Amino acid sequence: MYKYLILFLLYFFTLNTYGVEIKLSSKTLKFGEPLKVTILSDKKIKNSTLTFGNRSFKLFLNRLKNKKYVYISYLAIPRKHKPGDVYLKISLKFKNRSKFFKHYKITLDYPEKPPEGKVALTKKAKKISDNKKAYKKEGALLSKHFNKKTSRRYFDGAFQMPTYGRISSVFGKLRYYNNGKTSSHAGVDIANKKGTPITAPQHGKVILSETLDIHGNTVMIDHGYGVISIYCHLEQRNVTTGQFLKKGDPLGAMGMTGVASGVHLHWGLSIQNVRVNPLFWTDKKSLN
């Protein structure tokens, strides 16, 4: 009994010695909202495990401030998750083998049912959408890039809108196509005239710029820390893979390429391969 008590006291003393402080952006998340985790530690973390909704997320060393190591990670829950409570589990290990563990209950303020809508595809778009091999191939390609976790943060502050126009389809909308297919919308659609300019909403590196069968002219940008944005159905692309963009730099023009029912931009954003609502990133409060 005394042996276990002594071990517990030593463990507790070690945790307090390391002075770990954890800050969460919120304990209640709206549909498609990110969760920012900030960890301040007196000692450098050797290994970390962040589990949120049974998914693992990477922790990034941000900087050294006031003799404390500052780590940051952005987390998210998939849009198809049911409302209610999920748990965030944080496990840290240090060089001297001491450990730190803490968990939090996070409430998902998600709708019971997503908004619904119908999409009428043109004959050309319907024909393209019947190409199952193209869907599978492009899905694997995009997933590969969405999984990228760059340890350097390129973005600085809130994102700006990449273009202007009418929001024609919201994040998470369940859409019924006239070819019999259904899909949960992974981003936001902004409709306007063909040729409407599209710009980079934040600093980042272009990791894909290609013409795809399903998604049309597509661009993906790595903003660092596992944050990846995507732009689909462009009329034209003005960037190349490997190019570094600053906020506001020209990216392309709005179009109707690929499987599209009208001229629009599909703007998506992913956190470590979990799609989120990009509109939350235009609000600085969501990133603090």
C-alpha positions in Angstrom: 0.0 0.0 0.0 2.8 2.4 1.0 4.7 1.5 -2.1 1.9 2.5 -4.3 1.4 5.7 -2.4 5.0 6.7 -2.7 5.0 5.9 -6.5 1.8 8.1 -6.9 3.4 11.0 -5.0 6.6 10.7 -7.0 4.5 10.7 -10.2 2.4 13.6 -9.1 5.5 15.6 -8.1 7.1 14.9 -11.5 4.1 16.2 -13.3 4.0 19.4 -11.3 7.7 19.8 -11.7 7.3 19.9 -15.5 4.7 22.7 -15.3 2.5 21.6 -18.1 -0.3 24.0 -19.0 -3.1 23.2 -21.5 -5.4 25.7 -23.2 -8.4 24.8 -25.3 -10.1 27.2 -27.7 -13.5 25.9 -26.6 -15.2 23.0 -24.9 -18.3 23.2 -27.2 -17.8 22.9 -31.0 -20.3 23.9 -33.6 -20.7 21.9 -36.8 -17.5 22.0 -38.7 -15.6 24.1 -36.1 -11.9 23.4 -35.3 -10.5 22.9 -31.8 -7.2 24.5 -31.1 -5.0 22.9 -28.4 -2.1 24.9 -27.0 0.3 23.2 -24.6 3.0 25.1 -22.6 5.7 23.1 -21.0 8.8 23.8 -19.0 10.6 20.9 -20.7 10.7 19.8 -24.3 8.2 17.0 -25.0 9.7 13.8 -26.4 6.6 12.1 -27.5 2.9 13.1 -27.6 -0.4 11.4 -28.4 -3.5 13.5 -29.0 -6.7 11.4 -29.4 -9.9 13.2 -30.3 -13.0 11.2 -31.2 -10.9 8.0 -31.7 -8.6 9.8 -34.2 -4.9 10.6 -33.5 -3.6 14.1 -34.2 0.0 15.4 -34.4 1.3 18.1 -32.0 3.6 20.8 -33.5 6.3 22.7 -31.7 5.4 26.3 -32.3 8.1 28.4 -30.5 10.0 28.9 -27.2 8.4 31.8 -25.2 9.4 33.0 -21.8 11.5 29.8 -21.3 8.5 27.7 -22.1 8.0 25.4 -25.0 4.8 26.2 -26.9 3.1 23.4 -28.8 0.0 23.8 -31.0 -2.4 21.4 -32.7 -5.7 21.9 -34.5 -8.2 19.1 -34.2 -11.6 18.3 -35.7 -14.4 15.8 -35.7 -15.8 14.4 -39.0 -19.0 16.1 -40.2 -21.0 12.8 -40.2 -20.5 12.4 -36.4 -23.6 12.5 -34.2 -24.1 15.4 -31.7 -23.2 14.8 -28.1 -20.0 14.5 -26.1 -16.6 13.2 -27.3 -13.3 13.0 -25.4 -10.0 14.6 -26.0 -7.1 12.6 -24.5 -3.6 14.1 -24.2 -0.6 12.0 -23.3 2.9 13.4 -23.1 6.3 11.8 -22.5 9.5 13.6 -21.5 13.2 12.6 -21.7 13.4 11.3 -18.2 10.5 8.9 -18.9 8.0 10.9 -16.9 4.5 11.1 -18.3 1.6 13.5 -18.3 -2.0 12.5 -19.1 -5.2 14.5 -19.1 -8.6 14.2 -20.8 -11.4 16.6 -21.5 -15.1 16.3 -22.4 -15.9 18.2 -25.5 -19.6 18.8 -26.5 -20.5 18.7 -30.2 -23.3 21.2 -31.0 -24.1 19.3 -34.2 -27.5 19.2 -35.9 -29.6 16.1 -35.6 -30.0 16.1 -39.4 -27.9 18.0 -41.9 -29.5 20.4 -44.4 -30.6 18.7 -47.7 -30.8 19.7 -51.3 -31.1 18.5 -54.9 -28.4 18.9 -57.6 -29.4 18.7 -61.2 -26.3 17.7 -63.3 -26.0 18.4 -67.0 -25.8 15.4 -69.4 -22.1 15.9 -69.7 -21.6 16.1 -65.9 -23.8 13.0 -65.4 -21.6 11.0 -67.9 -18.4 12.1 -66.1 -19.9 11.2 -62.7 -20.6 7.6 -63.8 -16.8 7.0 -64.0 -16.3 5.0 -60.8 -12.6 4.5 -61.6 -12.1 8.3 -61.8 -13.8 8.8 -58.4 -11.6 6.2 -56.8 -8.4 7.5 -58.3 -9.1 11.1 -57.5 -10.2 10.2 -54.0 -6.9 8.4 -53.3 -4.9 11.3 -54.8 -6.7 14.0 -52.7 -6.5 11.9 -49.5 -2.8 11.5 -50.0 -2.4 15.3 -50.0 -4.9 15.9 -47.2 -2.8 13.7 -45.0 0.2 16.0 -45.3 1.4 17.3 -41.9 4.0 20.0 -42.4 5.7 21.0 -39.1 6.1 24.6 -40.2 3.2 26.9 -40.0 2.7 29.1 -43.0 -0.6 30.7 -42.2 -0.8 33.8 -40.0 -4.1 34.8 -38.5 -7.5 34.5 -40.1 -8.1 33.4 -43.7 -9.8 35.7 -46.2 -12.5 34.6 -48.6 -10.9 33.3 -51.8 -13.6 34.8 -54.0 -16.9 36.7 -53.8 -20.4 35.6 -54.7 -23.4 33.7 -53.4 -23.0 30.7 -51.0 -24.9 28.2 -53.1 -24.1 25.1 -50.9 -23.2 25.1 -47.3 -20.8 22.8 -45.4 -22.2 19.3 -44.6 -25.2 19.6 -46.8 -26.6 16.3 -47.9 -27.1 16.5 -51.6 -29.2 14.3 -53.9 -28.0 14.1 -57.5 -30.3 13.3 -60.4 -28.0 10.4 -61.2 -29.1 8.7 -58.0 -26.0 9.5 -56.0 -25.9 11.3 -52.6 -23.0 13.1 -50.9 -22.2 15.0 -47.8 -20.8 18.3 -48.9 -17.1 18.5 -47.7 -16.8 22.3 -48.2 -18.5 25.5 -49.2 -19.7 26.4 -52.7 -19.5 30.0 -53.9 -21.4 30.9 -57.1 -20.7 33.7 -59.5 -19.9 34.4 -63.1 -17.4 32.5 -65.1 -13.9 34.1 -64.8 -14.5 35.6 -61.3 -11.0 35.9 -59.8 -9.9 33.4 -57.1 -7.1 34.3 -54.7 -5.2 32.5 -52.0 -7.0 33.0 -48.6 -3.7 32.5 -46.7 0.0 31.9 -47.1 0.9 28.4 -48.2 2.6 26.1 -50.6 0.8 24.7 -53.7 1.0 20.9 -53.4 -1.4 20.1 -56.3 -2.4 21.9 -59.4 -4.0 19.6 -61.9 -7.0 19.0 -64.2 -9.1 16.2 -62.8 -12.1 14.4 -64.4 -14.4 14.7 -61.4 -13.1 17.8 -59.5 -12.2 19.7 -62.7 -9.3 22.2 -62.5 -8.1 21.7 -58.9 -5.6 23.4 -56.7 -4.5 22.4 -53.2 -2.5 24.5 -50.7 -0.5 23.4 -47.7 -0.8 26.0 -45.0 1.2 24.0 -42.4 0.3 22.2 -39.2 -1.8 19.7 -41.1 -4.1 22.5 -42.5 -4.8 21.9 -46.3 -7.2 23.9 -48.5 -8.7 22.8 -51.8 -10.3 24.7 -54.8 -12.2 22.8 -57.4 -14.1 23.4 -60.8 -11.8 26.3 -61.8 -12.0 27.6 -65.3 -8.3 28.2 -65.2 -5.4 27.7 -62.8 -2.7 30.4 -62.5 -0.4 28.4 -60.1 2.0 25.5 -60.3 2.9 22.7 -57.9 5.7 23.8 -55.5 4.9 27.5 -55.8 4.6 29.5 -52.6 1.6 31.9 -52.3 1.0 34.8 -50.1 -2.5 35.8 -48.9 -4.3 37.5 -51.8 -2.1 36.1 -54.6 -3.9 35.1 -57.8 -4.9 31.5 -57.8 -7.2 31.1 -60.8 -10.7 31.9 -62.1 -14.1 30.5 -61.3 -15.5 27.9 -63.7 -17.7 24.8 -64.2 -15.2 22.1 -65.0 -15.6 18.5 -63.8 -18.9 17.3 -62.2 -20.6 20.7 -61.6 -24.2 21.9 -62.0 -23.2 25.5 -62.5 -20.4 28.0 -62.3 -19.0 28.1 -58.8 -15.9 27.5 -56.6 -15.8 24.6 -54.3 -13.7 25.7 -51.3 -12.7 23.0 -48.9 -10.4 22.9 -45.8 -9.0 19.9 -44.0 -7.3 19.5 -40.6 -5.1 16.4 -40.6 -7.4 14.7 -43.1 -10.7 15.7 -41.4 -12.9 18.1 -43.4 -14.0 21.3 -41.6 -16.1 24.4 -42.5 -13.6 26.8 -44.0 -15.8 29.8 -43.0 -14.7 29.3 -39.4 -11.2 30.1 -40.5 -12.2 33.5 -41.7 -13.0 34.4 -38.0 -9.8 35.1 -36.0 -11.6 34.1 -32.8 -11.8 30.5 -34.1 -8.0 30.3 -34.4 -7.1 31.9 -31.1 
